[in-house]
């Protein structure tokens, strides 16, 4: 059974994490299909909104690893990774 899914969302007023985004940028979310929860995973370490787009998401077969591409500069301490 598939437990987790990952998707991109752009509409700032439809965020399941109850974050109001200030820009129409794509963000990446992880949905737990069994638990019914959704979390924003393309967020800066301190919370809030990424300062760039995030897309081209992928999830491992067992749902334990998610990857995505982003041009945001505030997602990691060293953005050249």
C-alpha positions as CSV (number, residue, x, y, z in Angstrom):
1,X,0.0,0.0,0.0
2,X,1.2,3.5,-0.8
3,X,1.5,5.5,2.4
4,X,3.1,8.8,1.2
5,X,2.9,11.0,-1.8
6,X,4.6,14.2,-2.8
7,X,3.2,17.1,-4.9
8,X,3.7,20.7,-5.9
9,X,1.2,23.4,-5.1
10,X,1.2,27.0,-6.2
11,X,-2.0,28.6,-4.9
12,X,-1.1,30.5,-1.7
13,X,-4.6,30.3,-0.2
14,X,-4.9,26.5,-0.5
15,X,-1.8,25.5,1.5
16,X,-2.7,22.5,3.7
17,X,-0.1,23.6,6.2
18,X,-2.0,26.8,6.9
19,X,0.9,29.0,5.7
20,X,-0.2,32.0,3.7
21,X,2.4,32.4,1.0
22,X,3.2,35.9,-0.2
23,X,4.1,34.9,-3.8
24,X,2.7,32.5,-6.4
25,X,5.7,30.2,-6.3
26,X,5.6,26.4,-6.4
27,X,6.2,24.7,-3.1
28,X,6.6,20.9,-2.4
29,X,4.4,19.1,0.1
30,X,4.5,15.6,1.5
31,X,1.1,13.9,2.1
32,X,0.7,11.0,4.5
33,X,-2.2,9.1,2.8
34,X,-2.8,6.9,5.9
35,X,-2.5,9.5,8.6
36,X,-4.2,12.2,6.6
37,X,-1.5,14.8,7.2
38,X,0.3,17.2,4.8
39,X,3.5,19.0,5.5
40,X,5.4,21.7,3.6
41,X,8.9,20.2,2.9
42,X,10.3,23.0,0.7
43,X,10.5,25.4,3.7
44,X,13.5,27.2,5.2
45,X,15.0,25.6,8.4
46,X,13.4,28.4,10.6
47,X,10.0,28.0,8.9
48,X,8.2,30.4,6.6
49,X,8.4,30.6,2.9
50,X,11.2,29.7,0.5
51,X,12.4,32.7,-1.6
52,X,12.2,30.7,-4.8
53,X,10.4,28.0,-6.7
54,X,10.6,24.3,-5.8
55,X,9.5,21.6,-8.2
56,X,10.6,18.4,-10.0
57,X,9.8,16.5,-6.9
58,X,10.4,12.8,-6.5
59,X,9.9,10.2,-3.7
60,X,11.5,6.9,-3.1
61,X,9.5,3.7,-3.4
62,X,9.2,3.2,0.3
63,X,8.4,6.9,0.9
64,X,11.3,7.6,3.2
65,X,13.3,9.9,0.9
66,X,12.0,13.0,-1.0
67,X,14.0,15.1,-3.4
68,X,13.2,18.2,-5.3
69,X,14.9,21.0,-7.3
70,X,14.7,24.6,-6.1
71,X,16.2,28.0,-7.0
72,X,15.5,29.2,-3.4
73,X,18.6,30.5,-1.6
74,X,17.2,30.1,2.0
75,X,16.5,26.3,2.2
76,X,20.0,25.2,3.3
77,X,22.9,26.9,5.1
78,X,25.1,26.4,2.0
79,X,22.9,27.0,-1.1
80,X,25.6,25.6,-3.5
81,X,24.8,22.0,-2.5
